[in-house]
Amino acid sequence: MSSTNLLITDRNEIRKNCGKSEEDVLKDIEIIKEWLKTQNHLPEIPTNNMIEFFLTNNKFSIEKTKKNLDMYYTVHSLIPEMYKNVHPCKADLDAGYKTGTALCIPVLTPSKHRITIFRYENVDSDKADIKRIFAHVLRNVYEVRMHEDLAMGEIYVIDCENLKLDIVLKITPVLLKQCAFVFENVHSFRLHAIHYINPPGYFHNTITLLKSMLSKKLSERVYSHKTIDDLTKYIPLDLLPSDYGGKQKSCKELAELWKQKMFEYKDRFDQLESMKINEELRPEKLQNDELLGYHGNFKKLETD
């Protein structure tokens, strides 16, 4: 497998599932582009695939897509500590890579969902950088997906086998809120399920805290599994990496291909480093209540 096959999708089937033809999609993309031309505070007009990625995440709601696209460019200045020093082609991210591995399964599920695997590595707490690996997923992995991927929603498999207590303590409520804010306001958080595998007993409180931040419907989609057999009641074994007895490449092999993919996008990540919005040109100023997830009482995430 080469890095060109890391995100195999089914664009026509996903459009069909959304009730859209190619002509419909192109019309919606043009509507978004015309709107973007009036938003002088934004730094660029995104590509068609980026716009369709946002449209799909928002079930082709034009207004929600506009909001998420705006926040995609705005969130860097709202939560700068989350996005600082996360260029995937620089040594700044080394501590993040040592903390955890994040990768997407190349093929979609039969329901056209994208599986993302996250594995904590066996690293000492003083060398662990939880915030940076979370930010890597939120910014870098999603950046590549915006340019190449389409899916009906997200399935996360989080392997906690190597997770140590002193690293768990670094997963603070503030960090979880920041991550949830980005998922909801940038990526629309079309969550199908979160599956924790091999969770230590002391991680229970963190899972409980995460579920408390989600709507009731979403919290019911968070699962904890002690065995792979239990996980395969929800995800077919052939869609898991070989590490778990599946038919996909090993996590190590996929992680190396993902690192290669990041370097293929180096120019884009270089561009993002200097890309900024101009708030003075924003037609309508951001309202404080839009930022409640970060600056005030956190709104529970909703789902489709």
Phi and psi in degrees as GROMACS dihedral restraints (atoms count N, CA, C in turn):
[ dihedral_restraints ]
;  ai    aj    ak    al  type     phi  dphi    fc
    3     4     5     6     1  -103.8    20    10
    4     5     6     7     1   172.9    20    10
    6     7     8     9     1   -67.5    20    10
    7     8     9    10     1   -13.6    20    10
    9    10    11    12     1   -73.3    20    10
   10    11    12    13     1   -15.0    20    10
   12    13    14    15     1  -110.4    20    10
   13    14    15    16     1    23.9    20    10
   15    16    17    18     1   -78.9    20    10
   16    17    18    19     1   -22.0    20    10
   18    19    20    21     1  -134.0    20    10
   19    20    21    22     1    80.2    20    10
   21    22    23    24     1   -85.5    20    10
   22    23    24    25     1   123.0    20    10
   24    25    26    27     1  -125.4    20    10
   25    26    27    28     1  -178.8    20    10
   27    28    29    30     1  -136.9    20    10
   28    29    30    31     1    79.2    20    10
   30    31    32    33     1   -57.3    20    10
   31    32    33    34     1   -44.2    20    10
   33    34    35    36     1   -65.0    20    10
   34    35    36    37     1   -42.1    20    10
   36    37    38    39     1   -67.6    20    10
   37    38    39    40     1   -38.7    20    10
   39    40    41    42     1   -66.6    20    10
   40    41    42    43     1   -42.1    20    10
   42    43    44    45     1   -60.4    20    10
   43    44    45    46     1   -41.0    20    10
   45    46    47    48     1   -62.8    20    10
   46    47    48    49     1   -43.1    20    10
   48    49    50    51     1   -62.1    20    10
   49    50    51    52     1   -28.9    20    10
   51    52    53    54     1   -88.3    20    10
   52    53    54    55     1    -0.7    20    10
   54    55    56    57     1    73.3    20    10
   55    56    57    58     1    30.9    20    10
   57    58    59    60     1  -123.3    20    10
   58    59    60    61     1   138.9    20    10
   60    61    62    63     1   -92.5    20    10
   61    62    63    64     1   170.4    20    10
   63    64    65    66     1   -60.3    20    10
   64    65    66    67     1   -39.4    20    10
   66    67    68    69     1   -63.2    20    10
   67    68    69    70     1   -42.1    20    10
   69    70    71    72     1   -59.8    20    10
   70    71    72    73     1   -45.1    20    10
   72    73    74    75     1   -62.3    20    10
   73    74    75    76     1   -45.5    20    10
   75    76    77    78     1   -62.8    20    10
   76    77    78    79     1   -36.1    20    10
   78    79    80    81     1   -64.9    20    10
   79    80    81    82     1   -43.0    20    10
   81    82    83    84     1   -65.8    20    10
   82    83    84    85     1   -38.4    20    10
   84    85    86    87     1   -62.0    20    10
   85    86    87    88     1   -41.7    20    10
   87    88    89    90     1   -65.8    20    10
   88    89    90    91     1   -36.0    20    10
   90    91    92    93     1   -61.5    20    10
   91    92    93    94     1   -44.3    20    10
   93    94    95    96     1   -65.3    20    10
   94    95    96    97     1   -41.8    20    10
   96    97    98    99     1   -63.6    20    10
   97    98    99   100     1   -41.0    20    10
   99   100   101   102     1   -63.3    20    10
  100   101   102   103     1   -39.0    20    10
  102   103   104   105     1   -65.0    20    10
  103   104   105   106     1   -42.3    20    10
  105   106   107   108     1   -60.4    20    10
  106   107   108   109     1   -32.4    20    10
  108   109   110   111     1   -65.3    20    10
  109   110   111   112     1   -20.1    20    10
  111   112   113   114     1   -92.4    20    10
  112   113   114   115     1    -5.1    20    10
  114   115   116   117     1  -101.8    20    10
  115   116   117   118     1    79.3    20    10
  117   118   119   120     1   -67.8    20    10
  118   119   120   121     1   -13.3    20    10
  120   121   122   123     1   -78.3    20    10
  121   122   123   124     1   -17.0    20    10
  123   124   125   126     1   -84.9    20    10
  124   125   126   127     1   146.5    20    10
  126   127   128   129     1   -85.2    20    10
  127   128   129   130     1   -10.5    20    10
  129   130   131   132     1  -162.2    20    10
  130   131   132   133     1   168.3    20    10
  132   133   134   135     1  -101.1    20    10
  133   134   135   136     1   115.0    20    10
  135   136   137   138     1   -67.5    20    10
  136   137   138   139     1   165.6    20    10
  138   139   140   141     1   -71.3    20    10
  139   140   141   142     1   164.3    20    10
  141   142   143   144     1   -58.0    20    10
  142   143   144   145     1   -41.1    20    10
  144   145   146   147     1   -66.9    20    10
  145   146   147   148     1   -37.8    20    10
  147   148   149   150     1   -61.6    20    10
  148   149   150   151     1   -45.1    20    10
  150   151   152   153     1   -64.7    20    10
  151   152   153   154     1   -42.6    20    10
  153   154   155   156     1   -65.3    20    10
  154   155   156   157     1   -34.7    20    10
  156   157   158   159     1   -58.9    20    10
  157   158   159   160     1   -46.0    20    10
  159   160   161   162     1   -68.5    20    10
  160   161   162   163     1   -41.3    20    10
  162   163   164   165     1   -59.8    20    10
  163   164   165   166     1   -44.5    20    10
  165   166   167   168     1   -63.8    20    10
  166   167   168   169     1   -43.5    20    10
  168   169   170   171     1   -60.5    20    10
  169   170   171   172     1   -28.9    20    10
  171   172   173   174     1  -101.8    20    10
  172   173   174   175     1    18.7    20    10
  174   175   176   177     1    51.3    20    10
  175   176   177   178     1    36.3    20    10
  177   178   179   180     1    64.1    20    10
  178   179   180   181     1    27.4    20    10
  180   181   182   183     1   -77.7    20    10
  181   182   183   184     1   116.7    20    10
  183   184   185   186     1   -62.3    20    10
  184   185   186   187     1   -45.2    20    10
  186   187   188   189     1   -67.1    20    10
  187   188   189   190     1   -41.1    20    10
  189   190   191   192     1   -66.9    20    10
  190   191   192   193     1   -36.3    20    10
  192   193   194   195     1   -64.9    20    10
  193   194   195   196     1   -42.4    20    10
  195   196   197   198     1   -58.0    20    10
  196   197   198   199     1   -45.2    20    10
  198   199   200   201     1   -63.5    20    10
  199   200   201   202     1   -44.4    20    10
  201   202   203   204     1   -68.4    20    10
  202   203   204   205     1   -38.5    20    10
  204   205   206   207     1   -64.0    20    10
  205   206   207   208     1   -42.7    20    10
  207   208   209   210     1   -60.1    20    10
  208   209   210   211     1   -45.1    20    10
  210   211   212   213     1   -68.7    20    10
  211   212   213   214     1   -28.9    20    10
  213   214   215   216     1   -56.5    20    10
  214   215   216   217     1   -40.7    20    10
  216   217   218   219     1   -84.2    20    10
  217   218   219   220     1   -26.3    20    10
  219   220   221   222     1   -85.0    20    10
  220   221   222   223     1   -31.2    20    10
  222   223   224   225     1   -62.4    20    10
  223   224   225   226     1   -25.9    20    10
  225   226   227   228     1   -59.6    20    10
  226   227   228   229     1   -35.8    20    10
  228   229   230   231     1   -87.2    20    10
  229   230   231   232     1   -19.5    20    10
  231   232   233   234     1   -78.9    20    10
  232   233   234   235     1   -38.2    20    10
  234   235   236   237     1  -127.5    20    10
  235   236   237   238     1    66.3    20    10
  237   238   239   240     1   -61.4    20    10
  238   239   240   241     1   -33.2    20    10
  240   241   242   243     1   -66.3    20    10
  241   242   243   244     1   -21.9    20    10
  243   244   245   246     1   -78.4    20    10
  244   245   246   247     1   -30.9    20    10
  246   247   248   249     1  -107.0    20    10
  247   248   249   250     1    -0.5    20    10
  249   250   251   252     1   -81.4    20    10
  250   251   252   253     1   136.4    20    10
  252   253   254   255     1    59.5    20    10
  253   254   255   256     1    47.2    20    10
  255   256   257   258     1  -124.3    20    10
  256   257   258   259     1    21.5    20    10
  258   259   260   261     1   -61.8    20    10
  259   260   261   262     1   121.0    20    10
  261   262   263   264     1   -72.4    20    10
  262   263   264   265     1    -9.1    20    10
  264   265   266   267     1  -105.3    20    10
  265   266   267   268     1    11.8    20    10
  267   268   269   270     1  -119.3    20    10
  268   269   270   271     1   160.4    20    10
  270   271   272   273     1   -65.3    20    10
  271   272   273   274     1   -15.4    20    10
  273   274   275   276     1   -55.3    20    10
  274   275   276   277     1   -28.0    20    10
  276   277   278   279     1   -93.8    20    10
  277   278   279   280     1     1.4    20    10
  279   280   281   282     1   -57.3    20    10
  280   281   282   283     1   -42.9    20    10
  282   283   284   285     1   -63.8    20    10
  283   284   285   286     1   -34.2    20    10
  285   286   287   288     1   -67.0    20    10
  286   287   288   289     1   -44.9    20    10
  288   289   290   291     1   -61.9    20    10
  289   290   291   292     1   -35.2    20    10
  291   292   293   294     1   -72.2    20    10
  292   293   294   295     1   -21.0    20    10
  294   295   296   297     1   -82.1    20    10
  295   296   297   298     1   -39.0    20    10
  297   298   299   300     1  -161.0    20    10
  298   299   300   301     1   159.7    20    10
  300   301   302   303     1  -113.0    20    10
  301   302   303   304     1   129.9    20    10
  303   304   305   306     1  -125.4    20    10
  304   305   306   307     1   128.0    20    10
  306   307   308   309     1  -155.0    20    10
  307   308   309   310     1   154.5    20    10
  309   310   311   312     1  -101.7    20    10
  310   311   312   313     1   142.3    20    10
  312   313   314   315     1   -70.1    20    10
  313   314   315   316     1   131.0    20    10
  315   316   317   318     1   -60.3    20    10
  316   317   318   319     1   -33.3    20    10
  318   319   320   321     1  -102.6    20    10
  319   320   321   322     1   150.1    20    10
  321   322   323   324     1   -79.0    20    10
  322   323   324   325     1   160.2    20    10
  324   325   326   327     1   -70.8    20    10
  325   326   327   328     1   167.4    20    10
  327   328   329   330     1   -56.8    20    10
  328   329   330   331     1   -27.9    20    10
  330   331   332   333     1   -88.0    20    10
  331   332   333   334     1     7.9    20    10
  333   334   335   336     1    69.9    20    10
  334   335   336   337     1    33.4    20    10
  336   337   338   339     1   -97.4    20    10
  337   338   339   340     1   153.5    20    10
  339   340   341   342     1  -100.3    20    10
  340   341   342   343     1   126.2    20    10
  342   343   344   345     1   -93.0    20    10
  343   344   345   346     1   128.0    20    10
  345   346   347   348     1  -115.0    20    10
  346   347   348   349     1   127.5    20    10
  348   349   350   351     1  -100.2    20    10
  349   350   351   352     1   132.4    20    10
  351   352   353   354     1  -125.9    20    10
  352   353   354   355     1   125.2    20    10
  354   355   356   357     1  -123.1    20    10
  355   356   357   358     1   125.6    20    10
  357   358   359   360     1   -72.8    20    10
  358   359   360   361     1   139.2    20    10
  360   361   362   363     1   -92.9    20    10
  361   362   363   364     1   162.6    20    10
  363   364   365   366     1   -83.6    20    10
  364   365   366   367     1    83.0    20    10
  366   367   368   369     1  -127.2    20    10
  367   368   369   370     1   147.0    20    10
  369   370   371   372     1   -66.9    20    10
  370   371   372   373     1   148.7    20    10
  372   373   374   375     1   -62.1    20    10
  373   374   375   376     1   -32.6    20    10
  375   376   377   378     1   -71.0    20    10
  376   377   378   379     1   -14.4    20    10
  378   379   380   381     1  -105.0    20    10
  379   380   381   382     1    -1.4    20    10
  381   382   383   384     1   -87.2    20    10
  382   383   384   385     1   140.0    20    10
  384   385   386   387     1  -130.7    20    10
  385   386   387   388     1    84.5    20    10
  387   388   389   390     1   -61.6    20    10
  388   389   390   391     1   -45.4    20    10
  390   391   392   393     1   -60.7    20    10
  391   392   393   394     1   -39.3    20    10
  393   394   395   396     1   -70.9    20    10
  394   395   396   397     1   -37.5    20    10
  396   397   398   399     1   -73.0    20    10
  397   398   399   400     1   -34.6    20    10
  399   400   401   402     1   -61.9    20    10
  400   401   402   403     1   -44.4    20    10
  402   403   404   405     1   -64.6    20    10
  403   404   405   406     1   -34.1    20    10
  405   406   407   408     1   -60.1    20    10
  406   407   408   409     1   -42.6    20    10
  408   409   410   411     1   -67.1    20    10
  409   410   411   412     1   -46.4    20    10
  411   412   413   414     1   -66.1    20    10
  412   413   414   415     1   -37.5    20    10
  414   415   416   417     1  -100.8    20    10
  415   416   417   418     1   -56.8    20    10
  417   418   419   420     1   -76.7    20    10
  418   419   420   421     1   -49.4    20    10
  420   421   422   423     1   -62.7    20    10
  421   422   423   424     1   -44.1    20    10
  423   424   425   426     1   -66.9    20    10
  424   425   426   427     1   -32.0    20    10
  426   427   428   429     1   -61.1    20    10
  427   428   429   430     1   -46.7    20    10
  429   430   431   432     1   -62.3    20    10
  430   431   432   433     1   -43.0    20    10
  432   433   434   435     1   -63.1    20    10
  433   434   435   436     1   -36.7    20    10
  435   436   437   438     1   -58.5    20    10
  436   437   438   439     1   -31.4    20    10
  438   439   440   441     1   -88.8    20    10
  439   440   441   442     1   -20.2    20    10
  441   442   443   444     1  -128.3    20    10
  442   443   444   445     1   -19.0    20    10
  444   445   446   447     1  -112.5    20    10
  445   446   447   448     1   157.1    20    10
  447   448   449   450     1  -144.7    20    10
  448   449   450   451     1   140.1    20    10
  450   451   452   453     1  -153.8    20    10
  451   452   453   454     1   160.1    20    10
  453   454   455   456     1   -82.3    20    10
  454   455   456   457     1    -9.9    20    10
  456   457   458   459     1   164.7    20    10
  457   458   459   460     1  -174.4    20    10
  459   460   461   462     1  -118.5    20    10
  460   461   462   463     1   138.6    20    10
  462   463   464   465     1  -124.0    20    10
  463   464   465   466     1   122.9    20    10
  465   466   467   468     1  -109.0    20    10
  466   467   468   469     1   130.7    20    10
  468   469   470   471     1  -115.4    20    10
  469   470   471   472     1   116.7    20    10
  471   472   473   474     1  -116.1    20    10
  472   473   474   475     1   111.5    20    10
  474   475   476   477     1   -91.2    20    10
  475   476   477   478     1   116.2    20    10
  477   478   479   480     1  -104.1    20    10
  478   479   480   481     1    16.0    20    10
  480   481   482   483     1   -56.6    20    10
  481   482   483   484     1   -40.4    20    10
  483   484   485   486     1   -95.2    20    10
  484   485   486   487     1     8.2    20    10
  486   487   488   489     1   -75.3    20    10
  487   488   489   490     1   121.6    20    10
  489   490   491   492     1   -99.3    20    10
  490   491   492   493     1   155.2    20    10
  492   493   494   495     1   -58.9    20    10
  493   494   495   496     1   -42.8    20    10
  495   496   497   498     1   -68.2    20    10
  496   497   498   499     1   -20.5    20    10
  498   499   500   501     1   -81.7    20    10
  499   500   501   502     1   -37.2    20    10
  501   502   503   504     1   -56.2    20    10
  502   503   504   505     1   -38.1    20    10
  504   505   506   507     1   -65.7    20    10
  505   506   507   508     1   -16.6    20    10
  507   508   509   510     1   -82.9    20    10
  508   509   510   511     1   -11.7    20    10
  510   511   512   513     1   -87.5    20    10
  511   512   513   514     1    83.0    20    10
  513   514   515   516     1   -83.4    20    10
  514   515   516   517     1   160.3    20    10
  516   517   518   519     1   -56.1    20    10
  517   518   519   520     1   -37.1    20    10
  519   520   521   522     1   -63.3    20    10
  520   521   522   523     1   -43.3    20    10
  522   523   524   525     1   -64.1    20    10
  523   524   525   526     1   -43.0    20    10
  525   526   527   528     1   -62.6    20    10
  526   527   528   529     1   -39.0    20    10
  528   529   530   531     1   -66.7    20    10
  529   530   531   532     1   -40.7    20    10
  531   532   533   534     1   -62.6    20    10
  532   533   534   535     1   -44.7    20    10
  534   535   536   537     1   -62.5    20    10
  535   536   537   538     1   -44.8    20    10
  537   538   539   540     1   -64.4    20    10
  538   539   540   541     1   -36.2    20    10
  540   541   542   543     1   -61.1    20    10
  541   542   543   544     1   -43.9    20    10
  543   544   545   546     1   -67.3    20    10
  544   545   546   547     1   -44.8    20    10
  546   547   548   549     1   -57.8    20    10
  547   548   549   550     1   -43.5    20    10
  549   550   551   552     1   -76.1    20    10
  550   551   552   553     1   -46.7    20    10
  552   553   554   555     1   -90.3    20    10
  553   554   555   556     1   -15.5    20    10
  555   556   557   558     1  -110.8    20    10
  556   557   558   559     1   -48.0    20    10
  558   559   560   561     1  -102.3    20    10
  559   560   561   562     1    -1.0    20    10
  561   562   563   564     1    68.3    20    10
  562   563   564   565     1    -9.9    20    10
  564   565   566   567     1    49.1    20    10
  565   566   567   568     1    55.5    20    10
  567   568   569   570     1   -77.2    20    10
  568   569   570   571     1    75.3    20    10
  570   571   572   573     1   -82.2    20    10
  571   572   573   574     1   125.0    20    10
  573   574   575   576     1   -94.3    20    10
  574   575   576   577     1   -38.9    20    10
  576   577   578   579     1  -171.1    20    10
  577   578   579   580     1   151.1    20    10
  579   580   581   582     1  -119.2    20    10
  580   581   582   583     1   125.5    20    10
  582   583   584   585     1  -117.8    20    10
  583   584   585   586     1   114.9    20    10
  585   586   587   588     1   -91.7    20    10
  586   587   588   589     1   130.3    20    10
  588   589   590   591     1  -120.6    20    10
  589   590   591   592     1   147.0    20    10
  591   592   593   594     1    55.6    20    10
  592   593   594   595     1    40.4    20    10
  594   595   596   597     1   -75.7    20    10
  595   596   597   598     1   130.4    20    10
  597   598   599   600     1   -69.5    20    10
  598   599   600   601     1   158.2    20    10
  600   601   602   603     1   -57.7    20    10
  601   602   603   604     1   -35.8    20    10
  603   604   605   606     1   -74.8    20    10
  604   605   606   607     1    -5.1    20    10
  606   607   608   609     1   -88.4    20    10
  607   608   609   610     1    -6.6    20    10
  609   610   611   612     1   -57.3    20    10
  610   611   612   613     1   -41.7    20    10
  612   613   614   615     1   -65.0    20    10
  613   614   615   616     1   -34.0    20    10
  615   616   617   618     1   -68.4    20    10
  616   617   618   619     1   -41.6    20    10
  618   619   620   621     1   -63.0    20    10
  619   620   621   622     1   -42.0    20    10
  621   622   623   624     1   -61.6    20    10
  622   623   624   625     1   -41.4    20    10
  624   625   626   627     1   -63.3    20    10
  625   626   627   628     1   -43.7    20    10
  627   628   629   630     1   -60.2    20    10
  628   629   630   631     1   -46.2    20    10
  630   631   632   633     1   -62.7    20    10
  631   632   633   634     1   -31.5    20    10
  633   634   635   636     1   -68.7    20    10
  634   635   636   637     1   -20.5    20    10
  636   637   638   639     1   -87.1    20    10
  637   638   639   640     1   -10.3    20    10
  639   640   641   642     1  -100.8    20    10
  640   641   642   643     1   158.6    20    10
  642   643   644   645     1   -64.4    20    10
  643   644   645   646     1   163.2    20    10
  645   646   647   648     1   -57.4    20    10
  646   647   648   649     1   -42.1    20    10
  648   649   650   651     1   -62.8    20    10
  649   650   651   652     1   -42.0    20    10
  651   652   653   654     1   -72.1    20    10
  652   653   654   655     1   -40.3    20    10
  654   655   656   657     1   -61.0    20    10
  655   656   657   658     1   -28.1    20    10
  657   658   659   660     1   -74.5    20    10
  658   659   660   661     1    -6.0    20    10
  660   661   662   663     1  -100.8    20    10
  661   662   663   664     1    10.9    20    10
  663   664   665   666     1  -102.3    20    10
  664   665   666   667     1   121.0    20    10
  666   667   668   669     1  -122.3    20    10
  667   668   669   670     1   152.4    20    10
  669   670   671   672     1  -126.0    20    10
  670   671   672   673     1   129.9    20    10
  672   673   674   675     1  -127.4    20    10
  673   674   675   676     1   136.0    20    10
  675   676   677   678     1   -90.7    20    10
  676   677   678   679     1   -19.2    20    10
  678   679   680   681     1  -136.1    20    10
  679   680   681   682     1   157.5    20    10
  681   682   683   684     1   -66.6    20    10
  682   683   684   685     1   -34.7    20    10
  684   685   686   687     1   -57.2    20    10
  685   686   687   688     1   -39.7    20    10
  687   688   689   690     1   -66.9    20    10
  688   689   690   691     1   -40.1    20    10
  690   691   692   693     1   -62.3    20    10
  691   692   693   694     1   -37.7    20    10
  693   694   695   696     1   -72.6    20    10
  694   695   696   697     1    -2.5    20    10
  696   697   698   699     1   -71.6    20    10
  697   698   699   700     1   -19.0    20    10
  699   700   701   702     1  -113.7    20    10
  700   701   702   703     1   -31.0    20    10
  702   703   704   705     1  -126.5    20    10
  703   704   705   706     1   126.3    20    10
  705   706   707   708     1   -57.4    20    10
  706   707   708   709     1   139.1    20    10
  708   709   710   711     1   -58.4    20    10
  709   710   711   712     1   -34.4    20    10
  711   712   713   714     1   -70.0    20    10
  712   713   714   715     1    -8.9    20    10
  714   715   716   717     1   -96.2    20    10
  715   716   717   718     1     4.3    20    10
  717   718   719   720     1  -102.2    20    10
  718   719   720   721     1   154.7    20    10
  720   721   722   723     1   -62.1    20    10
  721   722   723   724     1   160.5    20    10
  723   724   725   726     1   -62.0    20    10
  724   725   726   727     1   -23.7    20    10
  726   727   728   729     1   -56.4    20    10
  727   728   729   730     1   -29.6    20    10
  729   730   731   732     1  -105.5    20    10
  730   731   732   733     1    14.8    20    10
  732   733   734   735     1    87.5    20    10
  733   734   735   736     1     8.4    20    10
  735   736   737   738     1   -86.8    20    10
  736   737   738   739     1  -175.2    20    10
  738   739   740   741     1  -101.8    20    10
  739   740   741   742     1    -2.0    20    10
  741   742   743   744     1   -83.1    20    10
  742   743   744   745     1   164.7    20    10
  744   745   746   747     1   -58.1    20    10
  745   746   747   748     1   160.0    20    10
  747   748   749   750     1   -65.4    20    10
  748   749   750   751     1   160.0    20    10
  750   751   752   753     1   -59.4    20    10
  751   752   753   754     1   -38.6    20    10
  753   754   755   756     1   -63.4    20    10
  754   755   756   757     1   -43.9    20    10
  756   757   758   759     1   -64.9    20    10
  757   758   759   760     1   -44.3    20    10
  759   760   761   762     1   -66.1    20    10
  760   761   762   763     1   -38.5    20    10
  762   763   764   765     1   -63.0    20    10
  763   764   765   766     1   -40.0    20    10
  765   766   767   768     1   -65.8    20    10
  766   767   768   769     1   -39.1    20    10
  768   769   770   771     1   -65.9    20    10
  769   770   771   772     1   -35.9    20    10
  771   772   773   774     1   -68.3    20    10
  772   773   774   775     1   -37.0    20    10
  774   775   776   777     1   -62.8    20    10
  775   776   777   778     1   -41.5    20    10
  777   778   779   780     1   -60.2    20    10
  778   779   780   781     1   -42.7    20    10
  780   781   782   783     1   -61.0    20    10
  781   782   783   784     1   -40.1    20    10
  783   784   785   786     1   -59.9    20    10
  784   785   786   787     1   -39.2    20    10
  786   787   788   789     1   -70.6    20    10
  787   788   789   790     1   -27.9    20    10
  789   790   791   792     1   -66.1    20    10
  790   791   792   793     1   -23.7    20    10
  792   793   794   795     1  -102.9    20    10
  793   794   795   796     1    18.1    20    10
  795   796   797   798     1   -55.6    20    10
  796   797   798   799     1   -43.3    20    10
  798   799   800   801     1   -60.1    20    10
  799   800   801   802     1   -39.5    20    10
  801   802   803   804     1   -66.2    20    10
  802   803   804   805     1   -43.2    20    10
  804   805   806   807     1   -67.7    20    10
  805   806   807   808     1   -34.7    20    10
  807   808   809   810     1   -60.2    20    10
  808   809   810   811     1   -43.2    20    10
  810   811   812   813     1   -62.2    20    10
  811   812   813   814     1   -42.6    20    10
  813   814   815   816     1   -64.4    20    10
  814   815   816   817     1   -29.0    20    10
  816   817   818   819     1   -60.4    20    10
  817   818   819   820     1   -33.5    20    10
  819   820   821   822     1  -107.0    20    10
  820   821   822   823     1    -3.8    20    10
  822   823   824   825     1   -75.2    20    10
  823   824   825   826     1   127.9    20    10
  825   826   827   828     1  -139.0    20    10
  826   827   828   829     1   152.6    20    10
  828   829   830   831     1   -88.9    20    10
  829   830   831   832     1   162.0    20    10
  831   832   833   834     1  -115.2    20    10
  832   833   834   835     1    97.1    20    10
  834   835   836   837     1   -62.1    20    10
  835   836   837   838     1   -25.7    20    10
  837   838   839   840     1   -66.3    20    10
  838   839   840   841     1   -22.6    20    10
  840   841   842   843     1   -98.5    20    10
  841   842   843   844     1     0.4    20    10
  843   844   845   846     1   -65.5    20    10
  844   845   846   847     1   127.1    20    10
  846   847   848   849     1   -61.0    20    10
  847   848   849   850     1   -41.5    20    10
  849   850   851   852     1  -129.6    20    10
  850   851   852   853     1   124.8    20    10
  852   853   854   855     1   -64.7    20    10
  853   854   855   856     1   147.6    20    10
  855   856   857   858     1   -61.6    20    10
  856   857   858   859     1   135.5    20    10
  858   859   860   861     1   -88.3    20    10
  859   860   861   862     1   146.4    20    10
  861   862   863   864     1   -59.4    20    10
  862   863   864   865     1   -33.7    20    10
  864   865   866   867     1   -68.7    20    10
  865   866   867   868     1   -16.5    20    10
  867   868   869   870     1   -70.2    20    10
  868   869   870   871     1   -18.9    20    10
  870   871   872   873     1  -108.1    20    10
  871   872   873   874     1    15.7    20    10
  873   874   875   876     1   -58.3    20    10
  874   875   876   877     1   -32.0    20    10
  876   877   878   879     1   -62.6    20    10
  877   878   879   880     1   -20.7    20    10
  879   880   881   882     1  -114.6    20    10
  880   881   882   883     1   -41.1    20    10
  882   883   884   885     1   -99.3    20    10
  883   884   885   886     1   -13.1    20    10
  885   886   887   888     1  -142.4    20    10
  886   887   888   889     1  -141.7    20    10
  888   889   890   891     1   -70.5    20    10
  889   890   891   892     1   126.8    20    10
  891   892   893   894     1   -75.9    20    10
  892   893   894   895     1   126.9    20    10
  894   895   896   897     1   -77.3    20    10
  895   896   897   898     1   135.9    20    10
  897   898   899   900     1   -66.0    20    10
  898   899   900   901     1   137.0    20    10
  900   901   902   903     1   -70.1    20    10
  901   902   903   904     1   141.5    20    10
  903   904   905   906     1  -106.8    20    10
  904   905   906   907     1   172.3    20    10
  906   907   908   909     1  -138.0    20    10
  907   908   909   910     1   172.4    20    10
